[in-house]
Amino acid sequence: MTLGQTRYSVKEVADGCGVGRSTVGYWIRSGKLRADRVGRDYVVPEQDLLCFLNISGKSVPAWLQGGLQGKPAFPSFRFCWEFRSEKGEKASECGGCMVKRKQTRACFAGCRHVVPGREIHCHRCRYYVEHVQPRIGLIHQFAAPAAVYEGLHIWGANERFREMTGFLEAEVPGLGIERLFHADSLERVISNIRLRALGNPDVPTHYEVFIKNVRKEKGRVNICVTPLEEPDGTFLILFYPLHGGAKR
């Protein structure tokens, strides 16, 4: 078995964990261990195996411990419609959903518009609460206003951020950055986001910008931007208000 291999067969999991193949099959059929079907067989993503072993209190085999590297183990990423299907929820309305058609990872960036006549509050959505929030929980450890974003949308933010801007909890998931950054700084922020996504090493991690609150009052802050390993492709942004910071 090669460390770093991303998916394992049922036999590899059984041999590596010292159990029978029927036991691994039971873990999969009962929904305790996530697996993907390939033809007639199942394969288990390394990330899901690590998560299962940690949550169930089972010892992590030596050949898998390198995958932890001191980091929390989360299940592998699932699109919102995949998550709903795995949870046994009716997902018939997903067929015509723009989020599914475009294979959008951050469904909360557009979900308010995908189900006609029904407003979806992401912060109460099972997918967001169980699949997204645990991955961005670090924002609540900071005394400064903090948020996680990908592209042009915010995934989530802490209470300090909401106090600074006045946005309600229900408004934060999927919040477009054009609603947060003032026009005087928006072009620069978008440019830096695009360059950062391309891996440009010269993009500043600390710089001064203007933001606006829900009342569209202008405030000046320093921001610090840091890439995150989980969720992949997202960034942590910390806000340090200066004189004339945005008021609630």
Backbone bond lengths (Angstrom), bond angles and torsions (degrees), N, CA, C in turn:
res aa  C-N    CA-C-N  psi(-1)  N-CA   C-N-CA  omega(-1)  CA-C   N-CA-C  phi
1 M - - - 1.449 - - 1.516 109.50 -
2 T 1.298 119.30 130.51 1.456 122.00 -175.69 1.515 111.27 -100.07
3 L 1.330 116.46 122.39 1.445 120.29 176.42 1.510 108.67 -62.88
4 G 1.326 116.47 133.43 1.449 118.90 -176.92 1.522 111.06 102.05
5 Q 1.362 116.12 -17.53 1.461 119.25 172.03 1.520 106.64 -60.50
6 T 1.296 118.68 134.41 1.459 120.35 -172.03 1.521 114.12 -86.83
7 R 1.331 117.60 -24.85 1.460 119.37 -179.74 1.524 110.03 -136.54
8 Y 1.329 114.96 145.26 1.459 120.95 -177.19 1.523 110.26 -123.63
9 S 1.305 115.23 147.76 1.457 120.37 175.12 1.527 108.74 -75.75
10 V 1.322 116.14 166.34 1.463 120.80 177.93 1.526 110.04 -59.73
11 K 1.326 116.98 -40.41 1.460 120.74 179.81 1.531 111.11 -64.22
12 E 1.329 117.04 -41.33 1.464 120.15 179.02 1.523 111.43 -64.20
13 V 1.325 116.63 -40.19 1.466 120.16 178.39 1.524 109.88 -65.42
14 A 1.331 116.31 -44.87 1.468 120.63 -179.22 1.526 111.03 -62.06
15 D 1.326 116.35 -48.67 1.470 120.01 -179.76 1.530 110.82 -63.94
16 G 1.315 117.23 -42.44 1.454 120.76 -176.94 1.512 113.85 -69.68
17 C 1.343 116.45 -30.39 1.468 120.72 -178.72 1.527 112.33 -97.75
18 G 1.324 117.29 -2.83 1.458 120.39 176.77 1.518 113.88 72.47
19 V 1.338 117.04 32.99 1.463 121.35 178.22 1.524 108.54 -127.92
20 G 1.334 116.01 172.29 1.448 120.33 178.89 1.519 112.04 -81.08
21 R 1.309 116.39 159.24 1.463 120.71 178.96 1.520 110.81 -62.70
22 S 1.330 117.28 -32.53 1.467 120.28 179.17 1.528 110.64 -65.19
23 T 1.339 116.20 -33.04 1.472 119.75 178.07 1.519 110.55 -66.71
24 V 1.328 116.02 -44.08 1.469 119.99 178.21 1.523 109.40 -63.87
25 G 1.330 116.35 -39.29 1.463 120.32 177.95 1.520 111.35 -61.01
26 Y 1.338 115.74 -39.26 1.471 119.76 178.07 1.524 110.33 -65.79
27 W 1.335 117.09 -42.55 1.469 120.22 178.20 1.531 110.14 -56.31
28 I 1.327 115.72 -41.47 1.469 119.94 -177.63 1.526 111.05 -72.58
29 R 1.337 117.32 -47.93 1.467 120.88 -177.02 1.527 111.94 -64.22
30 S 1.314 116.92 -32.48 1.466 120.28 -179.08 1.521 112.36 -81.10
31 G 1.334 116.29 -5.07 1.453 119.97 179.09 1.510 114.79 83.76
32 K 1.333 116.88 4.37 1.459 120.17 -179.87 1.523 111.81 -74.61
33 L 1.326 115.78 -34.52 1.463 121.68 -179.67 1.518 109.01 -118.36
34 R 1.317 116.47 120.83 1.456 120.70 179.24 1.521 110.71 -73.06
35 A 1.308 115.13 139.51 1.463 120.47 178.61 1.517 108.91 -149.31
36 D 1.300 115.95 153.47 1.463 121.98 177.44 1.520 108.80 -107.85
37 R 1.316 116.28 139.45 1.456 119.56 178.53 1.527 109.75 -88.24
38 V 1.308 115.00 128.67 1.461 122.22 176.29 1.523 106.53 -123.38
39 G 1.329 115.84 103.11 1.461 118.71 -173.81 1.517 109.50 68.01
40 R 1.317 115.97 -123.56 1.468 120.58 179.29 1.522 112.21 -97.64
41 D 1.305 116.42 -1.74 1.465 120.52 -175.48 1.525 111.85 -111.07
42 Y 1.334 114.89 165.29 1.456 121.61 175.32 1.520 109.42 -108.59
43 V 1.329 115.77 146.20 1.459 121.28 170.61 1.521 107.26 -127.68
44 V 1.321 115.72 144.02 1.465 121.61 -174.88 1.526 110.16 -111.51
45 P 1.331 118.67 118.03 1.464 120.34 176.44 1.520 110.28 -62.66
46 E 1.329 116.41 140.28 1.456 121.52 -178.37 1.521 111.50 -55.51
47 Q 1.329 116.71 -41.46 1.457 120.85 -178.20 1.522 111.12 -61.89
48 D 1.344 117.29 -38.91 1.464 120.40 179.87 1.528 111.58 -71.82
49 L 1.323 116.40 -34.91 1.456 119.55 177.72 1.525 110.42 -65.80
50 L 1.333 117.27 -43.73 1.462 121.34 177.11 1.524 111.23 -60.51
51 C 1.317 116.23 -44.29 1.458 121.21 -179.75 1.524 110.86 -62.48
52 F 1.328 116.98 -45.60 1.464 121.63 -179.88 1.524 111.16 -60.45
53 L 1.325 117.00 -46.94 1.457 120.54 -177.91 1.526 111.35 -63.55
54 N 1.336 116.93 -38.00 1.458 120.51 179.71 1.521 111.98 -69.62
55 I 1.327 116.30 -47.45 1.463 120.66 -177.46 1.525 111.51 -65.54
56 S 1.334 116.74 -37.74 1.468 120.55 -178.03 1.527 113.15 -83.10
57 G 1.320 116.55 -2.52 1.460 119.72 177.81 1.512 114.65 76.71
58 K 1.325 117.14 14.92 1.464 120.85 179.58 1.525 109.45 -85.06
59 S 1.308 116.41 151.79 1.462 120.50 -179.92 1.524 110.07 -70.00
60 V 1.323 115.24 142.37 1.460 121.02 178.86 1.523 108.74 -88.73
61 P 1.342 118.97 119.85 1.462 121.27 -179.40 1.530 111.37 -57.54
62 A 1.313 115.86 151.68 1.463 121.09 -177.23 1.519 111.69 -57.34
63 W 1.340 118.17 -35.99 1.463 120.87 -177.44 1.526 112.69 -70.43
64 L 1.362 116.48 -12.46 1.450 120.37 179.67 1.525 113.26 -103.86
65 Q 1.316 116.73 -17.36 1.457 120.23 -171.77 1.519 113.34 -62.50
66 G 1.326 116.79 -26.00 1.460 119.10 177.83 1.512 112.50 -64.88
67 G 1.340 116.76 -23.09 1.450 119.91 179.16 1.509 113.65 -74.24
68 L 1.338 116.85 -16.92 1.456 120.55 -179.99 1.517 111.83 -77.94
69 Q 1.332 116.32 -52.29 1.454 122.35 178.65 1.522 112.21 50.78
70 G 1.350 115.81 36.93 1.449 120.27 177.23 1.517 115.10 73.44
71 K 1.343 117.89 9.49 1.456 121.23 -177.45 1.528 110.20 -103.73
72 P 1.337 117.45 151.95 1.465 119.27 176.22 1.517 110.13 -65.54
73 A 1.324 116.54 146.65 1.458 121.05 -179.04 1.522 109.84 -96.81
74 F 1.317 116.50 121.73 1.456 122.22 176.85 1.521 108.64 -112.97
75 P 1.352 116.99 155.02 1.466 118.94 173.21 1.525 109.18 -62.05
76 S 1.322 116.77 156.06 1.455 119.29 178.12 1.533 109.59 -65.28
77 F 1.307 115.48 157.29 1.466 120.21 -175.08 1.518 111.69 -63.81
78 R 1.317 115.00 140.34 1.458 122.58 173.51 1.526 108.70 -130.26
79 F 1.331 116.16 139.55 1.450 119.14 171.19 1.529 108.37 -66.31
80 C 1.329 116.71 160.07 1.463 120.22 -175.37 1.528 112.12 -59.40
81 W 1.355 117.33 -39.70 1.469 119.48 -178.59 1.529 111.35 -71.11
82 E 1.343 117.20 -31.18 1.462 120.30 175.49 1.523 109.92 -67.89
83 F 1.312 116.09 -41.10 1.464 121.52 178.95 1.523 110.41 -61.54
84 R 1.316 117.17 -45.61 1.461 120.89 -179.28 1.520 111.34 -62.46
85 S 1.332 115.83 -41.08 1.457 120.14 -179.97 1.527 110.84 -64.56
86 E 1.339 116.46 -42.00 1.465 120.92 179.66 1.518 111.57 -64.86
87 K 1.325 116.93 -31.43 1.463 121.20 -179.89 1.523 112.11 -84.09
88 G 1.330 116.04 1.94 1.452 119.98 178.29 1.515 113.49 76.67
89 E 1.326 117.67 17.82 1.454 121.13 -179.41 1.529 110.07 -85.97
90 K 1.312 116.07 150.04 1.459 121.13 177.33 1.512 108.80 -70.88
91 A 1.302 116.54 122.64 1.463 120.62 -176.53 1.529 111.31 -122.23
92 S 1.341 116.67 31.34 1.465 119.91 -177.51 1.522 111.83 -62.94
93 E 1.349 117.07 -32.84 1.458 120.12 -178.60 1.525 112.50 -73.30
94 C 1.331 117.47 -8.97 1.464 120.83 -179.43 1.530 111.75 -72.74
95 G 1.336 116.95 -20.73 1.457 120.15 -175.47 1.515 114.00 -56.05
96 G 1.330 117.04 -43.10 1.455 120.16 -178.59 1.509 113.29 -100.04
97 C 1.321 116.66 13.51 1.465 121.23 -176.41 1.525 110.56 -74.14
98 M 1.326 116.19 131.10 1.456 120.77 -179.97 1.528 111.20 -63.56
99 V 1.333 116.41 -33.43 1.461 120.56 178.76 1.522 110.22 -61.33
100 K 1.335 116.60 -42.33 1.465 119.97 179.51 1.518 110.90 -71.68
101 R 1.323 117.17 -41.83 1.464 120.18 -178.63 1.530 111.22 -61.93
102 K 1.326 116.61 -36.15 1.457 120.68 -179.10 1.532 112.51 -92.58
103 Q 1.345 116.03 0.29 1.469 120.99 -179.71 1.532 110.17 54.52
104 T 1.324 116.39 47.09 1.457 122.35 -178.53 1.518 110.86 -78.95
105 R 1.323 116.00 124.92 1.462 119.65 -178.59 1.523 111.51 -71.22
106 A 1.331 116.18 -48.16 1.464 120.67 -179.78 1.528 108.71 -88.56
107 C 1.328 116.93 80.61 1.458 120.91 -176.35 1.519 111.41 -59.34
108 F 1.344 116.76 -29.73 1.457 120.44 -177.07 1.523 112.27 -68.88
109 A 1.333 117.56 -10.06 1.458 120.38 176.64 1.528 111.19 -74.88
110 G 1.349 117.51 -15.20 1.454 118.76 -178.92 1.507 114.21 -141.74
111 C 1.327 117.30 4.10 1.463 120.22 -171.42 1.521 113.47 -66.20
112 R 1.317 118.50 -21.64 1.458 119.03 -179.27 1.532 111.56 -66.07
113 H 1.327 116.65 -10.85 1.459 119.66 -174.71 1.535 113.18 -119.53
114 V 1.315 117.90 0.95 1.467 118.41 -172.77 1.515 113.40 -91.62
115 V 1.327 118.60 -18.30 1.457 121.06 179.72 1.525 108.08 -117.84
116 P 1.332 117.56 98.44 1.472 121.03 -176.88 1.524 111.86 -54.78
117 G 1.329 115.22 133.11 1.457 120.54 176.00 1.512 114.82 78.25
118 R 1.327 118.12 3.03 1.464 119.39 -179.86 1.512 109.44 -136.41
119 E 1.308 115.63 120.18 1.455 120.16 178.47 1.515 109.34 -88.23
120 I 1.313 116.65 130.96 1.461 121.70 -179.09 1.516 109.02 -105.68
121 H 1.307 116.24 125.39 1.460 121.14 177.50 1.529 108.09 -97.03
122 C 1.318 116.24 104.84 1.464 121.32 -172.80 1.522 113.45 -59.33
123 H 1.334 116.49 -38.30 1.463 118.55 -175.22 1.522 111.99 -65.83
124 R 1.337 117.78 -10.52 1.461 121.74 176.28 1.527 111.95 -112.13
125 C 1.319 116.35 -3.51 1.464 121.14 -179.30 1.526 110.02 -70.40
126 R 1.316 116.63 136.68 1.465 120.80 -177.81 1.522 111.42 -61.03
127 Y 1.314 116.11 -38.44 1.466 119.84 179.32 1.525 110.28 -62.96
128 Y 1.307 116.96 -46.35 1.463 120.59 -179.18 1.527 111.12 -66.03
129 V 1.328 116.61 -45.22 1.467 121.43 -176.25 1.529 111.53 -66.12
130 E 1.329 117.19 -42.10 1.464 120.51 -174.56 1.525 113.37 -90.66
131 H 1.325 117.28 -29.51 1.460 119.59 -171.84 1.523 113.65 -105.84
132 V 1.338 116.63 -32.22 1.464 120.34 -175.78 1.519 112.37 -99.53
133 Q 1.323 117.80 -51.19 1.459 121.03 -174.63 1.535 114.10 -55.00
134 P 1.344 119.29 -43.43 1.472 117.52 179.31 1.519 113.12 -60.04
135 R 1.327 117.66 -30.13 1.456 121.95 -178.12 1.534 112.52 -75.12
136 I 1.322 116.85 -23.79 1.468 119.30 -177.87 1.531 111.00 -114.28
137 G 1.318 116.65 16.75 1.467 120.83 -177.46 1.510 114.44 -61.22
138 L 1.329 117.70 -18.51 1.462 120.24 -178.97 1.511 112.52 -61.70
139 I 1.331 119.83 -21.71 1.460 121.78 -177.96 1.523 111.41 -61.32
140 H 1.330 116.90 -26.32 1.462 120.20 -177.45 1.529 112.34 -80.57
141 Q 1.320 117.19 -4.95 1.458 121.11 178.76 1.528 112.02 -86.41
142 F 1.329 117.51 -10.07 1.456 120.78 -175.19 1.527 111.57 -97.25
143 A 1.352 114.32 138.60 1.452 119.47 175.99 1.520 110.80 -76.07
144 A 1.329 116.52 -26.04 1.465 121.50 178.44 1.524 109.85 -82.69
145 P 1.330 117.51 156.79 1.464 119.53 173.45 1.533 109.66 -57.15
146 A 1.327 116.89 132.90 1.463 121.08 -175.64 1.516 110.48 -140.88
147 A 1.331 114.84 147.77 1.463 121.08 178.09 1.518 109.14 -148.53
148 V 1.326 116.26 159.54 1.465 122.89 173.62 1.520 106.91 -116.73
149 Y 1.327 115.91 134.30 1.457 118.79 -179.88 1.522 110.50 -137.54
150 E 1.322 114.51 159.78 1.463 122.77 171.32 1.515 106.79 -139.77
151 G 1.324 117.04 129.56 1.458 119.31 -179.15 1.516 110.90 61.81
152 L 1.313 115.95 -124.38 1.461 120.62 -175.91 1.516 113.27 -108.42
153 H 1.349 116.55 19.22 1.465 120.31 -179.25 1.526 111.63 -134.56
154 I 1.310 115.28 145.00 1.459 122.35 177.45 1.524 109.35 -88.43
155 W 1.329 116.28 136.84 1.458 121.72 179.18 1.521 111.65 -86.80
156 G 1.324 116.21 -36.93 1.456 120.34 -178.25 1.517 109.78 -176.01
157 A 1.340 116.76 163.39 1.462 120.99 -178.10 1.528 109.39 -150.83
158 N 1.338 115.53 161.70 1.459 119.15 -179.43 1.525 111.56 -89.35
159 E 1.336 114.81 177.89 1.458 120.86 -176.87 1.522 111.63 -63.78
160 R 1.335 117.39 -36.27 1.464 120.66 178.56 1.527 111.59 -61.27
161 F 1.322 115.86 -38.08 1.464 120.41 177.13 1.522 109.90 -62.95
162 R 1.322 116.52 -44.43 1.467 120.27 -178.49 1.531 110.71 -66.84
163 E 1.337 116.26 -35.83 1.468 119.58 176.42 1.529 110.78 -65.27
164 M 1.328 116.69 -39.28 1.455 121.58 -177.94 1.529 111.76 -68.64
165 T 1.315 116.69 -38.84 1.461 120.72 -172.93 1.527 114.55 -101.46
166 G 1.334 116.05 -24.72 1.452 119.31 -176.86 1.517 114.32 87.03
167 F 1.340 118.52 -1.27 1.457 120.49 178.14 1.523 109.77 -69.77
168 L 1.322 116.33 140.67 1.452 121.28 177.68 1.526 110.09 -78.44
169 E 1.324 116.32 160.28 1.466 120.82 -179.61 1.525 111.28 -56.61
170 A 1.336 116.16 -39.16 1.465 119.88 -178.19 1.522 112.74 -68.95
171 E 1.333 117.83 -19.24 1.458 121.52 -177.46 1.517 113.37 -87.54
172 V 1.336 117.59 -18.05 1.462 120.37 -169.72 1.526 114.24 -73.28
173 P 1.344 120.69 -49.10 1.474 118.44 -179.38 1.530 111.32 -60.42
174 G 1.323 116.56 119.62 1.447 120.79 -179.81 1.511 114.09 87.87
175 L 1.333 117.14 5.53 1.463 121.19 -179.68 1.529 110.25 -59.92
176 G 1.321 117.28 124.44 1.462 121.14 178.59 1.515 110.80 -73.97
177 I 1.329 116.94 139.79 1.460 119.15 -175.86 1.519 112.55 -65.57
178 E 1.341 117.17 -19.26 1.462 119.33 178.21 1.525 111.54 -67.63
179 R 1.338 115.80 -18.39 1.465 119.63 177.00 1.519 111.48 -86.07
180 L 1.320 116.53 -14.37 1.462 120.91 -177.84 1.524 112.60 -102.82
181 F 1.326 117.29 -45.00 1.462 120.20 -176.06 1.531 111.02 -92.06
182 H 1.308 114.80 135.64 1.453 121.52 -179.42 1.531 109.99 -67.67
183 A 1.328 116.47 154.58 1.465 121.61 -178.22 1.522 112.46 -56.97
184 D 1.342 116.47 -29.20 1.466 119.95 179.89 1.525 112.90 -66.76
185 S 1.337 117.49 -20.16 1.469 121.23 -178.17 1.514 113.51 -119.97
186 L 1.328 117.28 -10.83 1.465 120.85 -171.20 1.524 112.44 -59.99
187 E 1.317 117.76 -44.82 1.464 120.25 -178.53 1.523 111.29 -61.08
188 R 1.331 117.11 -41.67 1.457 120.48 179.46 1.523 111.21 -66.54
189 V 1.328 116.00 -41.92 1.471 120.29 -179.79 1.525 110.36 -62.24
190 I 1.330 117.20 -46.00 1.466 120.73 -179.76 1.523 110.63 -63.11
191 S 1.321 116.89 -41.54 1.461 120.63 178.50 1.521 111.01 -60.39
192 N 1.335 116.54 -44.23 1.466 120.43 179.33 1.520 111.81 -65.96
193 I 1.318 117.23 -36.86 1.463 121.01 178.18 1.527 110.34 -62.03
194 R 1.318 116.11 -44.87 1.465 120.14 -178.85 1.530 111.55 -67.50
195 L 1.329 116.59 -41.88 1.463 119.85 178.88 1.524 110.85 -66.69
196 R 1.320 116.20 -37.85 1.464 120.60 179.96 1.516 110.41 -65.65
197 A 1.328 116.50 -40.30 1.466 121.14 179.08 1.521 111.52 -64.38
198 L 1.335 116.71 -26.68 1.463 121.47 178.19 1.527 112.08 -85.66
199 G 1.334 116.34 -1.19 1.462 120.29 178.35 1.513 114.35 81.97
200 N 1.314 118.09 19.67 1.466 121.09 179.14 1.522 109.89 -65.92
201 P 1.332 118.87 119.24 1.464 121.59 -176.26 1.529 113.76 -75.13
202 D 1.327 117.31 -11.48 1.453 120.36 -176.32 1.530 113.99 -91.36
203 V 1.326 117.22 -0.21 1.461 119.77 179.02 1.527 108.82 -70.26
204 P 1.326 118.57 128.41 1.475 120.21 -178.58 1.518 111.51 -65.96
205 T 1.322 115.39 143.48 1.466 120.57 176.62 1.522 111.43 -95.10
206 H 1.331 116.84 -19.90 1.461 122.31 177.46 1.527 108.42 -126.58
207 Y 1.298 118.19 126.18 1.462 120.08 174.26 1.529 109.74 -163.19
208 E 1.319 114.21 166.82 1.458 122.01 -175.35 1.525 110.28 -97.14
209 V 1.332 115.83 136.43 1.458 120.91 179.47 1.522 109.93 -140.92
210 F 1.333 115.23 169.90 1.455 121.79 172.65 1.529 108.37 -107.91
211 I 1.317 115.72 133.49 1.460 120.69 175.93 1.527 108.21 -118.48
212 K 1.326 115.56 174.01 1.463 120.14 176.10 1.520 108.63 -138.64
213 N 1.324 115.67 149.58 1.458 119.37 178.87 1.520 109.96 -96.65
214 V 1.332 116.56 -171.58 1.462 119.77 -176.70 1.525 112.06 -63.71
215 R 1.322 116.07 -22.04 1.468 119.84 177.17 1.526 111.92 -89.50
216 K 1.343 115.25 5.46 1.466 123.37 -179.78 1.525 112.42 64.02
217 E 1.334 115.64 26.56 1.454 120.89 174.40 1.520 108.69 -80.41
218 K 1.306 116.21 136.28 1.453 123.30 -174.68 1.521 110.75 -85.92
219 G 1.339 117.04 136.57 1.454 122.41 178.08 1.517 111.13 -141.18
220 R 1.319 116.32 151.87 1.472 121.62 -177.89 1.526 109.32 -107.00
221 V 1.325 117.13 130.60 1.464 121.99 -178.80 1.520 110.24 -140.52
222 N 1.325 115.19 158.95 1.458 122.00 166.43 1.519 106.99 -96.65
223 I 1.324 117.63 139.15 1.457 119.95 175.87 1.525 109.86 -121.31
224 C 1.316 114.60 149.66 1.463 122.05 176.63 1.521 106.86 -125.07
225 V 1.325 117.39 122.77 1.465 122.45 -175.34 1.523 110.14 -114.02
226 T 1.335 116.11 129.09 1.463 121.83 -177.55 1.526 110.22 -133.34
227 P 1.335 119.26 131.28 1.472 120.18 177.25 1.524 110.99 -70.31
228 L 1.313 116.31 146.92 1.460 122.23 178.48 1.529 110.24 -110.35
229 E 1.315 115.80 145.79 1.463 119.66 175.42 1.522 110.96 -79.94
230 E 1.316 116.22 -26.39 1.460 121.51 -179.43 1.519 108.17 -142.97
231 P 1.316 119.27 123.23 1.465 127.66 -4.81 1.534 111.18 -70.40
232 D 1.303 115.68 141.53 1.450 121.57 -178.65 1.528 110.66 -57.58
233 G 1.329 115.69 133.89 1.456 119.83 177.34 1.514 114.87 88.74
234 T 1.335 117.49 -0.75 1.460 120.76 179.20 1.519 110.48 -100.64
235 F 1.344 114.96 166.93 1.461 121.19 -178.75 1.521 110.13 -134.95
236 L 1.325 114.85 144.89 1.462 122.11 173.12 1.518 107.97 -92.93
237 I 1.319 117.07 134.46 1.455 120.91 178.02 1.525 109.03 -127.62
238 L 1.325 116.08 125.81 1.461 122.98 178.53 1.522 108.82 -108.83
239 F 1.328 116.39 141.76 1.459 122.44 -177.44 1.526 110.06 -114.96
240 Y 1.330 115.98 129.60 1.456 121.43 177.69 1.522 108.18 -122.10
241 P 1.353 117.60 99.10 1.462 120.89 -176.07 1.527 112.64 -60.59
242 L 1.331 115.57 142.79 1.457 123.09 175.37 1.523 107.66 -110.38
243 H 1.295 118.02 -165.71 1.455 121.46 178.11 1.512 108.63 -62.06
244 G 1.320 115.37 133.58 1.457 119.40 179.12 1.513 112.50 78.57
245 G 1.373 117.78 24.23 1.454 119.74 178.35 1.519 111.31 -59.39
246 A 1.309 115.20 157.04 1.477 119.96 -176.79 1.507 111.02 -58.10
247 K 1.283 116.69 134.57 1.444 122.12 179.52 1.522 109.72 -99.38
248 R 1.318 113.44 154.82 1.455 117.32 -179.96 1.503 110.42 -76.19
